Amino acid sequence: MKAFVTGASGFTGSHLVKLLINKGHDVVGLVRKTSNLERLADCNLKLVYGDITDREALAKGMTDVDWVFHTAAYVELGLVDANKMAKVNVEGTRAVLETAQAANISKMVYCSTIGVFGDTKGRVIDETFVRQQSEFSSAYDRTKFAAQQLVAEFAAKGLPVVSVLPSGIFGADDPHFGPVIDQFLKGRLKLWAGGSRVTGIVHVDDLVTAMILAAEKGETGAKYIISAGELTTKEMFAFLSQETGIPAPGETPQLIVRLAGNILDPLGRFLNWQPPLSRERVHYIYDRCVRVDATKARRELGWQPRGVKETLREIVAAKR
């Protein structure tokens, strides 16, 4: 098969590119001219340069392609450029969908997020759940939901597109939680917030395996939650402490965290600076809980991920 991957130089995209190549597929990757290509070092693929809304670049990349994998996204919480996020996450997805439709590809896989379900208030849900949260928790929440709606519209019109909805994506080169683990392993992480916050976990390599399985087996319009399980933040650090002998960080009182978010949020806006805490980040820590069941992916795709503790153990081993 010949596959086209958007966001090829990113965290998820680069792991997908490597797995596709290892499986013998030809790969074309979309990257920006400003993209850091270190993750694609020694990868034998064709690169197409352009932004995600560049339809000429998309059409070039999808020439004679069988599969399209759309992983490109603007992922950020806190103080963000909401217009830019909408352009990338919504209009970019529209451009990919329309170009894939014109190219008559055989299958498209869209990398969504469990966040599109909104706050489930701790209820464990599956793909049949209908979002009940009427408002949006962030620009990311709003734009990914809008993009998912577009995917559903194109699927209803016959485009063979499937969605995978991952929980928290972990890996040794994870740009989000990875730096936190780095600080923990150096013994520098003394305090953390939201010990009772539940985090769904999936290893990035298990996610991209699921994406290829979705391309091979997924039915048009299907959605697959991709999560190996969940841990609270307190449980996660307790396990990391047990594995390494490094003391788990203490719990910062919620009142102090909320106060810090309220102070740093306007300061960050004034200084055009992304603070470590903002009202939005605090909301995600304490006030929003999305819990999911990934049985469908196991049953219909034959997906067999490593467990959450094995995932954490592998990341620690890779970093030490």
NUNUTOR-903803 format. One record per residue (C-alpha): residue in three letters; x, y, z; residue number from 1; chain. Coordinates in nm, 4 decimals. Example, Ala and Ser with C-alpha at 12.3 -4.5 7.8 and 13.67 -1.06 7.14 Angstrom:
residues 2
(site 'ALA'; (1.2300; -0.4500; 0.7800); 1; 'A')
(site 'SER'; (1.3670; -0.1060; 0.7140); 2; 'A')
end
This chain:
residues 320
(site 'MET'; (0.0000; 0.0000; 0.0000); 1; 'A')
(site 'LYS'; (0.0951; 0.3633; -0.0469); 2; 'A')
(site 'ALA'; (0.0102; 0.5892; 0.2472); 3; 'A')
(site 'PHE'; (-0.0020; 0.9650; 0.2939); 4; 'A')
(site 'VAL'; (0.0549; 1.0977; 0.6464); 5; 'A')
(site 'THR'; (-0.0208; 1.4538; 0.7559); 6; 'A')
(site 'GLY'; (0.1818; 1.5790; 1.0517); 7; 'A')
(site 'ALA'; (0.4509; 1.3288; 0.9552); 8; 'A')
(site 'SER'; (0.7243; 1.4961; 1.1610); 9; 'A')
(site 'GLY'; (0.5156; 1.5129; 1.4787); 10; 'A')
(site 'PHE'; (0.5064; 1.2766; 1.7746); 11; 'A')
(site 'THR'; (0.2263; 1.0471; 1.6556); 12; 'A')
(site 'GLY'; (0.2896; 1.1030; 1.2862); 13; 'A')
(site 'SER'; (0.6566; 1.0049; 1.2999); 14; 'A')
(site 'HIS'; (0.5818; 0.6829; 1.4874); 15; 'A')
(site 'LEU'; (0.3153; 0.6023; 1.2294); 16; 'A')
(site 'VAL'; (0.5568; 0.6686; 0.9427); 17; 'A')
(site 'LYS'; (0.8144; 0.4313; 1.0927); 18; 'A')
(site 'LEU'; (0.5625; 0.1519; 1.1480); 19; 'A')
(site 'LEU'; (0.4217; 0.1850; 0.7964); 20; 'A')
(site 'ILE'; (0.7730; 0.1658; 0.6497); 21; 'A')
(site 'ASN'; (0.8581; -0.1340; 0.8683); 22; 'A')
(site 'LYS'; (0.5468; -0.3064; 0.7366); 23; 'A')
(site 'GLY'; (0.6633; -0.2536; 0.3792); 24; 'A')
(site 'HIS'; (0.4342; 0.0319; 0.2786); 25; 'A')
(site 'ASP'; (0.5407; 0.3299; 0.0674); 26; 'A')
(site 'VAL'; (0.4953; 0.6543; 0.2602); 27; 'A')
(site 'VAL'; (0.4484; 1.0166; 0.1628); 28; 'A')
(site 'GLY'; (0.4611; 1.2661; 0.4491); 29; 'A')
(site 'LEU'; (0.3262; 1.6196; 0.4672); 30; 'A')
(site 'VAL'; (0.5520; 1.8561; 0.6613); 31; 'A')
(site 'ARG'; (0.5906; 2.2317; 0.6828); 32; 'A')
(site 'LYS'; (0.9041; 2.4019; 0.5552); 33; 'A')
(site 'THR'; (0.9721; 2.5037; 0.9167); 34; 'A')
(site 'SER'; (0.9182; 2.1520; 1.0586); 35; 'A')
(site 'ASN'; (1.1883; 1.9864; 1.2655); 36; 'A')
(site 'LEU'; (1.2609; 1.6630; 1.0789); 37; 'A')
(site 'GLU'; (1.4767; 1.4969; 1.3453); 38; 'A')
(site 'ARG'; (1.2072; 1.2396; 1.4206); 39; 'A')
(site 'LEU'; (1.2182; 1.1276; 1.0556); 40; 'A')
(site 'ALA'; (1.5957; 1.0803; 1.0416); 41; 'A')
(site 'ASP'; (1.6867; 0.7661; 0.8448); 42; 'A')
(site 'CYS'; (1.3234; 0.7173; 0.7365); 43; 'A')
(site 'ASN'; (1.2817; 0.6275; 0.3706); 44; 'A')
(site 'LEU'; (0.9811; 0.8361; 0.2697); 45; 'A')
(site 'LYS'; (0.8875; 1.1074; 0.0236); 46; 'A')
(site 'LEU'; (0.8253; 1.4495; 0.1750); 47; 'A')
(site 'VAL'; (0.5735; 1.7031; 0.0507); 48; 'A')
(site 'TYR'; (0.6050; 2.0536; 0.1934); 49; 'A')
(site 'GLY'; (0.3041; 2.2653; 0.2784); 50; 'A')
(site 'ASP'; (0.0601; 2.3752; 0.5471); 51; 'A')
(site 'ILE'; (-0.2375; 2.1564; 0.6298); 52; 'A')
(site 'THR'; (-0.4712; 2.3931; 0.4427); 53; 'A')
(site 'ASP'; (-0.2508; 2.3937; 0.1300); 54; 'A')
(site 'ARG'; (-0.4737; 2.1990; -0.1087); 55; 'A')
(site 'GLU'; (-0.2126; 2.1912; -0.3831); 56; 'A')
(site 'ALA'; (0.0355; 2.0227; -0.1486); 57; 'A')
(site 'LEU'; (-0.2348; 1.7859; -0.0225); 58; 'A')
(site 'ALA'; (-0.3324; 1.6872; -0.3770); 59; 'A')
(site 'LYS'; (0.0329; 1.6276; -0.4636); 60; 'A')
(site 'GLY'; (0.0789; 1.4111; -0.1555); 61; 'A')
(site 'MET'; (-0.2327; 1.2053; -0.2242); 62; 'A')
(site 'THR'; (-0.1467; 1.1245; -0.5853); 63; 'A')
(site 'ASP'; (-0.1858; 0.7471; -0.6391); 64; 'A')
(site 'VAL'; (-0.2276; 0.6936; -0.2648); 65; 'A')
(site 'ASP'; (-0.4339; 0.4142; -0.1082); 66; 'A')
(site 'TRP'; (-0.4508; 0.5281; 0.2537); 67; 'A')
(site 'VAL'; (-0.4575; 0.8746; 0.4098); 68; 'A')
(site 'PHE'; (-0.3724; 0.9203; 0.7793); 69; 'A')
(site 'HIS'; (-0.4571; 1.2628; 0.9203); 70; 'A')
(site 'THR'; (-0.2560; 1.3210; 1.2391); 71; 'A')
(site 'ALA'; (-0.1696; 1.6906; 1.2016); 72; 'A')
(site 'ALA'; (-0.3221; 1.9083; 1.4739); 73; 'A')
(site 'TYR'; (-0.2617; 2.2137; 1.6887); 74; 'A')
(site 'VAL'; (-0.2580; 2.0638; 2.0396); 75; 'A')
(site 'GLU'; (-0.2326; 2.3062; 2.3302); 76; 'A')
(site 'LEU'; (-0.4174; 2.4134; 2.6435); 77; 'A')
(site 'GLY'; (-0.3944; 2.7468; 2.8172); 78; 'A')
(site 'LEU'; (-0.3345; 3.0691; 2.6282); 79; 'A')
(site 'VAL'; (-0.3628; 2.9856; 2.2582); 80; 'A')
(site 'ASP'; (-0.4351; 3.1541; 1.9262); 81; 'A')
(site 'ALA'; (-0.7909; 3.0269; 1.8860); 82; 'A')
(site 'ASN'; (-0.8176; 3.1448; 1.5240); 83; 'A')
(site 'LYS'; (-0.4982; 2.9639; 1.4273); 84; 'A')
(site 'MET'; (-0.6182; 2.6546; 1.6097); 85; 'A')
(site 'ALA'; (-0.9465; 2.6608; 1.4187); 86; 'A')
(site 'LYS'; (-0.7592; 2.7017; 1.0906); 87; 'A')
(site 'VAL'; (-0.5402; 2.3989; 1.1592); 88; 'A')
(site 'ASN'; (-0.7830; 2.1668; 1.3348); 89; 'A')
(site 'VAL'; (-1.1076; 2.2492; 1.1524); 90; 'A')
(site 'GLU'; (-1.0224; 2.4018; 0.8152); 91; 'A')
(site 'GLY'; (-0.7183; 2.1771; 0.7836); 92; 'A')
(site 'THR'; (-0.9344; 1.8702; 0.8404); 93; 'A')
(site 'ARG'; (-1.1876; 2.0001; 0.5869); 94; 'A')
(site 'ALA'; (-0.9097; 2.0427; 0.3302); 95; 'A')
(site 'VAL'; (-0.7812; 1.6896; 0.3916); 96; 'A')
(site 'LEU'; (-1.1313; 1.5424; 0.3655); 97; 'A')
(site 'GLU'; (-1.2154; 1.7247; 0.0442); 98; 'A')
(site 'THR'; (-0.8809; 1.6390; -0.1151); 99; 'A')
(site 'ALA'; (-0.9121; 1.2735; -0.0136); 100; 'A')
(site 'GLN'; (-1.2605; 1.2644; -0.1632); 101; 'A')
(site 'ALA'; (-1.1338; 1.4096; -0.4928); 102; 'A')
(site 'ALA'; (-0.8403; 1.1669; -0.4956); 103; 'A')
(site 'ASN'; (-1.0755; 0.8695; -0.4524); 104; 'A')
(site 'ILE'; (-0.8610; 0.7128; -0.1821); 105; 'A')
(site 'SER'; (-0.9581; 0.3694; -0.0481); 106; 'A')
(site 'LYS'; (-0.9421; 0.4584; 0.3245); 107; 'A')
(site 'MET'; (-0.8761; 0.7607; 0.5442); 108; 'A')
(site 'VAL'; (-0.8013; 0.7396; 0.9158); 109; 'A')
(site 'TYR'; (-0.8530; 1.0510; 1.1255); 110; 'A')
(site 'CYS'; (-0.6714; 1.0858; 1.4577); 111; 'A')
(site 'SER'; (-0.9286; 1.2459; 1.6854); 112; 'A')
(site 'THR'; (-0.9384; 1.2486; 2.0687); 113; 'A')
(site 'ILE'; (-1.1579; 1.1177; 2.3478); 114; 'A')
(site 'GLY'; (-1.2026; 1.4842; 2.4342); 115; 'A')
(site 'VAL'; (-1.4738; 1.5127; 2.1677); 116; 'A')
(site 'PHE'; (-1.7089; 1.3356; 2.4104); 117; 'A')
(site 'GLY'; (-1.6814; 1.6299; 2.6502); 118; 'A')
(site 'ASP'; (-1.6865; 1.5958; 3.0267); 119; 'A')
(site 'THR'; (-1.8368; 1.2558; 3.1120); 120; 'A')
(site 'LYS'; (-1.8235; 1.3497; 3.4825); 121; 'A')
(site 'GLY'; (-1.6384; 1.0312; 3.5683); 122; 'A')
(site 'ARG'; (-1.8779; 0.8012; 3.3823); 123; 'A')
(site 'VAL'; (-1.7013; 0.5353; 3.1733); 124; 'A')
(site 'ILE'; (-1.8353; 0.5629; 2.8185); 125; 'A')
(site 'ASP'; (-1.7920; 0.3958; 2.4794); 126; 'A')
(site 'GLU'; (-1.8286; 0.5114; 2.1183); 127; 'A')
(site 'THR'; (-2.2087; 0.5261; 2.1416); 128; 'A')
(site 'PHE'; (-2.1968; 0.8096; 2.3964); 129; 'A')
(site 'VAL'; (-2.3532; 1.1373; 2.2837); 130; 'A')
(site 'ARG'; (-2.1802; 1.4477; 2.4149); 131; 'A')
(site 'GLN'; (-2.3786; 1.6053; 2.6986); 132; 'A')
(site 'GLN'; (-2.1511; 1.8983; 2.7818); 133; 'A')
(site 'SER'; (-2.3036; 2.1910; 2.5914); 134; 'A')
(site 'GLU'; (-2.0180; 2.4366; 2.6371); 135; 'A')
(site 'PHE'; (-1.6539; 2.3784; 2.5474); 136; 'A')
(site 'SER'; (-1.3662; 2.3578; 2.7929); 137; 'A')
(site 'SER'; (-1.1065; 2.5037; 2.5562); 138; 'A')
(site 'ALA'; (-1.0385; 2.6101; 2.1999); 139; 'A')
(site 'TYR'; (-0.8824; 2.2664; 2.1500); 140; 'A')
(site 'ASP'; (-1.2011; 2.0997; 2.2756); 141; 'A')
(site 'ARG'; (-1.4154; 2.3130; 2.0444); 142; 'A')
(site 'THR'; (-1.2031; 2.2715; 1.7311); 143; 'A')
(site 'LYS'; (-1.1514; 1.8966; 1.7632); 144; 'A')
(site 'PHE'; (-1.5260; 1.8498; 1.8160); 145; 'A')
(site 'ALA'; (-1.5980; 2.0566; 1.5036); 146; 'A')
(site 'ALA'; (-1.3438; 1.8539; 1.3064); 147; 'A')
(site 'GLN'; (-1.5020; 1.5288; 1.4228); 148; 'A')
(site 'GLN'; (-1.8396; 1.6566; 1.3034); 149; 'A')
(site 'LEU'; (-1.6892; 1.7239; 0.9607); 150; 'A')
(site 'VAL'; (-1.5523; 1.3701; 0.9482); 151; 'A')
(site 'ALA'; (-1.8978; 1.2332; 1.0280); 152; 'A')
(site 'GLU'; (-2.0525; 1.4456; 0.7512); 153; 'A')
(site 'PHE'; (-1.8068; 1.3202; 0.4901); 154; 'A')
(site 'ALA'; (-1.8507; 0.9599; 0.6044); 155; 'A')
(site 'ALA'; (-2.2280; 0.9983; 0.5628); 156; 'A')
(site 'LYS'; (-2.1647; 1.1107; 0.2048); 157; 'A')
(site 'GLY'; (-1.9625; 0.7965; 0.1346); 158; 'A')
(site 'LEU'; (-1.6006; 0.8940; 0.2009); 159; 'A')
(site 'PRO'; (-1.4338; 0.5828; 0.3490); 160; 'A')
(site 'VAL'; (-1.3081; 0.7555; 0.6631); 161; 'A')
(site 'VAL'; (-1.2589; 0.6012; 1.0067); 162; 'A')
(site 'SER'; (-1.1774; 0.7812; 1.3329); 163; 'A')
(site 'VAL'; (-0.9486; 0.6706; 1.6136); 164; 'A')
(site 'LEU'; (-0.9992; 0.8525; 1.9438); 165; 'A')
(site 'PRO'; (-0.6925; 0.8158; 2.1678); 166; 'A')
(site 'SER'; (-0.6689; 0.8972; 2.5359); 167; 'A')
(site 'GLY'; (-0.3394; 1.0383; 2.6689); 168; 'A')
(site 'ILE'; (-0.0627; 0.9421; 2.4254); 169; 'A')
(site 'PHE'; (0.2595; 0.8400; 2.6006); 170; 'A')
(site 'GLY'; (0.6055; 0.7518; 2.4753); 171; 'A')
(site 'ALA'; (0.9727; 0.8159; 2.5475); 172; 'A')
(site 'ASP'; (0.9667; 1.1143; 2.3099); 173; 'A')
(site 'ASP'; (0.6248; 1.2408; 2.4223); 174; 'A')
(site 'PRO'; (0.6409; 1.6229; 2.4101); 175; 'A')
(site 'HIS'; (0.3655; 1.6683; 2.6697); 176; 'A')
(site 'PHE'; (0.4079; 1.4405; 2.9723); 177; 'A')
(site 'GLY'; (0.7574; 1.3288; 2.8702); 178; 'A')
(site 'PRO'; (0.9302; 1.6392; 3.0114); 179; 'A')
(site 'VAL'; (0.7475; 1.5822; 3.3413); 180; 'A')
(site 'ILE'; (0.8876; 1.2303; 3.3627); 181; 'A')
(site 'ASP'; (1.2317; 1.3705; 3.2778); 182; 'A')
(site 'GLN'; (1.2119; 1.6080; 3.5741); 183; 'A')
(site 'PHE'; (1.0864; 1.3274; 3.7988); 184; 'A')
(site 'LEU'; (1.3764; 1.0998; 3.7015); 185; 'A')
(site 'LYS'; (1.6216; 1.3803; 3.7794); 186; 'A')
(site 'GLY'; (1.4668; 1.4135; 4.1252); 187; 'A')
(site 'ARG'; (1.3550; 1.7680; 4.0542); 188; 'A')
(site 'LEU'; (0.9780; 1.7152; 4.0648); 189; 'A')
(site 'LYS'; (0.8879; 1.7882; 4.4247); 190; 'A')
(site 'LEU'; (0.5250; 1.8981; 4.3850); 191; 'A')
(site 'TRP'; (0.2410; 1.8163; 4.1476); 192; 'A')
(site 'ALA'; (-0.1286; 1.9028; 4.1230); 193; 'A')
(site 'GLY'; (-0.4474; 1.7006; 4.0956); 194; 'A')
(site 'GLY'; (-0.3488; 1.3642; 4.2394); 195; 'A')
(site 'SER'; (-0.7020; 1.2301; 4.1929); 196; 'A')
(site 'ARG'; (-0.7210; 1.3313; 3.8260); 197; 'A')
(site 'VAL'; (-0.7831; 1.0255; 3.6070); 198; 'A')
(site 'THR'; (-0.5678; 0.9947; 3.2952); 199; 'A')
(site 'GLY'; (-0.6311; 0.7464; 3.0162); 200; 'A')
(site 'ILE'; (-0.3043; 0.6107; 2.8765); 201; 'A')
(site 'VAL'; (-0.1989; 0.4560; 2.5467); 202; 'A')
(site 'HIS'; (0.1533; 0.3975; 2.4191); 203; 'A')
(site 'VAL'; (0.2132; 0.5882; 2.0957); 204; 'A')
(site 'ASP'; (0.3265; 0.2692; 1.9216); 205; 'A')
(site 'ASP'; (0.0027; 0.0960; 2.0194); 206; 'A')
(site 'LEU'; (-0.1929; 0.3949; 1.8894); 207; 'A')
(site 'VAL'; (-0.0298; 0.3852; 1.5467); 208; 'A')
(site 'THR'; (-0.0813; 0.0081; 1.5352); 209; 'A')
(site 'ALA'; (-0.4512; 0.0752; 1.5932); 210; 'A')
(site 'MET'; (-0.4496; 0.3327; 1.3138); 211; 'A')
(site 'ILE'; (-0.3170; 0.0808; 1.0634); 212; 'A')
(site 'LEU'; (-0.5667; -0.1798; 1.1849); 213; 'A')
(site 'ALA'; (-0.8411; 0.0801; 1.1350); 214; 'A')
(site 'ALA'; (-0.7217; 0.1338; 0.7770); 215; 'A')
(site 'GLU'; (-0.7281; -0.2410; 0.7160); 216; 'A')
(site 'LYS'; (-1.0513; -0.3332; 0.8953); 217; 'A')
(site 'GLY'; (-1.2483; -0.0239; 0.9971); 218; 'A')
(site 'GLU'; (-1.5913; 0.0350; 0.8470); 219; 'A')
(site 'THR'; (-1.6771; 0.3730; 0.6947); 220; 'A')
(site 'GLY'; (-1.7843; 0.6166; 0.9644); 221; 'A')
(site 'ALA'; (-1.6693; 0.3945; 1.2513); 222; 'A')
(site 'LYS'; (-1.5095; 0.5430; 1.5627); 223; 'A')
(site 'TYR'; (-1.2644; 0.3533; 1.7810); 224; 'A')
(site 'ILE'; (-1.1609; 0.4638; 2.1301); 225; 'A')
(site 'ILE'; (-0.7917; 0.3860; 2.1773); 226; 'A')
(site 'SER'; (-0.6897; 0.3526; 2.5424); 227; 'A')
(site 'ALA'; (-0.5034; 0.0814; 2.7300); 228; 'A')
(site 'GLY'; (-0.6454; 0.1820; 3.0675); 229; 'A')
(site 'GLU'; (-0.6221; 0.4608; 3.3213); 230; 'A')
(site 'LEU'; (-0.4487; 0.5728; 3.6368); 231; 'A')
(site 'THR'; (-0.4894; 0.8677; 3.8671); 232; 'A')
(site 'THR'; (-0.1949; 1.1034; 3.8788); 233; 'A')
(site 'LYS'; (-0.1219; 0.9858; 4.2339); 234; 'A')
(site 'GLU'; (-0.1219; 0.6212; 4.1205); 235; 'A')
(site 'MET'; (0.1026; 0.7049; 3.8272); 236; 'A')
(site 'PHE'; (0.3687; 0.8706; 4.0391); 237; 'A')
(site 'ALA'; (0.3426; 0.5978; 4.3039); 238; 'A')
(site 'PHE'; (0.4189; 0.3410; 4.0340); 239; 'A')
(site 'LEU'; (0.7066; 0.5458; 3.8924); 240; 'A')
(site 'SER'; (0.8437; 0.5824; 4.2450); 241; 'A')
(site 'GLN'; (0.8174; 0.2072; 4.3014); 242; 'A')
(site 'GLU'; (1.0033; 0.1398; 3.9733); 243; 'A')
(site 'THR'; (1.2824; 0.3912; 4.0289); 244; 'A')
(site 'GLY'; (1.3157; 0.4442; 4.4020); 245; 'A')
(site 'ILE'; (1.2677; 0.8174; 4.3481); 246; 'A')
(site 'PRO'; (1.0197; 0.9731; 4.5926); 247; 'A')
(site 'ALA'; (0.6821; 1.0633; 4.4458); 248; 'A')
(site 'PRO'; (0.6087; 1.4374; 4.4364); 249; 'A')
(site 'GLY'; (0.3888; 1.5860; 4.7028); 250; 'A')
(site 'GLU'; (0.0378; 1.7141; 4.6420); 251; 'A')
(site 'THR'; (0.0010; 2.0897; 4.6057); 252; 'A')
(site 'PRO'; (-0.3186; 2.2069; 4.7790); 253; 'A')
(site 'GLN'; (-0.5991; 2.2689; 4.5296); 254; 'A')
(site 'LEU'; (-0.6648; 2.6166; 4.6659); 255; 'A')
(site 'ILE'; (-0.3078; 2.7235; 4.5894); 256; 'A')
(site 'VAL'; (-0.3201; 2.5743; 4.2387); 257; 'A')
(site 'ARG'; (-0.6457; 2.7541; 4.1585); 258; 'A')
(site 'LEU'; (-0.5095; 3.0799; 4.2981); 259; 'A')
(site 'ALA'; (-0.1940; 3.0444; 4.0889); 260; 'A')
(site 'GLY'; (-0.4018; 2.9816; 3.7767); 261; 'A')
(site 'ASN'; (-0.6113; 3.2910; 3.8407); 262; 'A')
(site 'ILE'; (-0.3003; 3.5060; 3.8866); 263; 'A')
(site 'LEU'; (-0.0872; 3.3664; 3.6045); 264; 'A')
(site 'ASP'; (-0.3666; 3.3644; 3.3442); 265; 'A')
(site 'PRO'; (-0.4023; 3.7449; 3.3077); 266; 'A')
(site 'LEU'; (-0.0270; 3.7881; 3.3538); 267; 'A')
(site 'GLY'; (0.0366; 3.5509; 3.0655); 268; 'A')
(site 'ARG'; (-0.2096; 3.7364; 2.8453); 269; 'A')
(site 'PHE'; (-0.0462; 4.0684; 2.9258); 270; 'A')
(site 'LEU'; (0.3073; 3.9389; 2.8589); 271; 'A')
(site 'ASN'; (0.2086; 3.7159; 2.5660); 272; 'A')
(site 'TRP'; (0.3521; 3.4224; 2.7629); 273; 'A')
(site 'GLN'; (0.2275; 3.0670; 2.8133); 274; 'A')
(site 'PRO'; (0.2327; 3.0187; 3.1936); 275; 'A')
(site 'PRO'; (0.2668; 2.6706; 3.3474); 276; 'A')
(site 'LEU'; (-0.0782; 2.7199; 3.5003); 277; 'A')
(site 'SER'; (-0.3819; 2.9015; 3.3636); 278; 'A')
(site 'ARG'; (-0.7542; 2.8923; 3.4360); 279; 'A')
(site 'GLU'; (-0.8006; 2.6510; 3.1467); 280; 'A')
(site 'ARG'; (-0.5301; 2.4126; 3.2645); 281; 'A')
(site 'VAL'; (-0.6689; 2.4210; 3.6186); 282; 'A')
(site 'HIS'; (-1.0134; 2.3387; 3.4796); 283; 'A')
(site 'TYR'; (-0.8718; 2.0278; 3.3102); 284; 'A')
(site 'ILE'; (-0.6946; 1.9222; 3.6286); 285; 'A')
(site 'TYR'; (-0.9901; 1.9463; 3.8670); 286; 'A')
(site 'ASP'; (-1.3193; 2.0047; 3.6874); 287; 'A')
(site 'ARG'; (-1.3256; 1.7774; 3.3815); 288; 'A')
(site 'CYS'; (-1.3133; 1.3976; 3.3771); 289; 'A')
(site 'VAL'; (-1.3398; 1.1858; 3.0608); 290; 'A')
(site 'ARG'; (-1.3287; 0.8098; 3.1170); 291; 'A')
(site 'VAL'; (-1.3532; 0.5590; 2.8333); 292; 'A')
(site 'ASP'; (-1.3848; 0.1909; 2.7439); 293; 'A')
(site 'ALA'; (-1.1798; 0.0695; 2.4441); 294; 'A')
(site 'THR'; (-1.3422; -0.2741; 2.4132); 295; 'A')
(site 'LYS'; (-1.4658; -0.2038; 2.0591); 296; 'A')
(site 'ALA'; (-1.1129; -0.1611; 1.9168); 297; 'A')
(site 'ARG'; (-1.0039; -0.4857; 2.0773); 298; 'A')
(site 'ARG'; (-1.3101; -0.6715; 1.9528); 299; 'A')
(site 'GLU'; (-1.3449; -0.5362; 1.5991); 300; 'A')
(site 'LEU'; (-0.9852; -0.4531; 1.5078); 301; 'A')
(site 'GLY'; (-0.8051; -0.7225; 1.7069); 302; 'A')
(site 'TRP'; (-0.6065; -0.4488; 1.8815); 303; 'A')
(site 'GLN'; (-0.3867; -0.5735; 2.1664); 304; 'A')
(site 'PRO'; (-0.2103; -0.2882; 2.3479); 305; 'A')
(site 'ARG'; (0.0479; -0.3175; 2.6236); 306; 'A')
(site 'GLY'; (-0.0831; -0.2306; 2.9706); 307; 'A')
(site 'VAL'; (-0.0509; 0.1123; 3.1287); 308; 'A')
(site 'LYS'; (0.2159; 0.0018; 3.3775); 309; 'A')
(site 'GLU'; (0.4147; -0.1680; 3.1024); 310; 'A')
(site 'THR'; (0.3910; 0.1555; 2.9039); 311; 'A')
(site 'LEU'; (0.5285; 0.3593; 3.1940); 312; 'A')
(site 'ARG'; (0.7965; 0.1000; 3.2666); 313; 'A')
(site 'GLU'; (0.9180; 0.1097; 2.9040); 314; 'A')
(site 'ILE'; (0.9309; 0.4896; 2.9030); 315; 'A')
(site 'VAL'; (1.1412; 0.4974; 3.2195); 316; 'A')
(site 'ALA'; (1.3768; 0.2329; 3.0781); 317; 'A')
(site 'ALA'; (1.4183; 0.4325; 2.7548); 318; 'A')
(site 'LYS'; (1.4969; 0.7536; 2.9435); 319; 'A')
(site 'ARG'; (1.7462; 0.6152; 3.1954); 320; 'A')
end
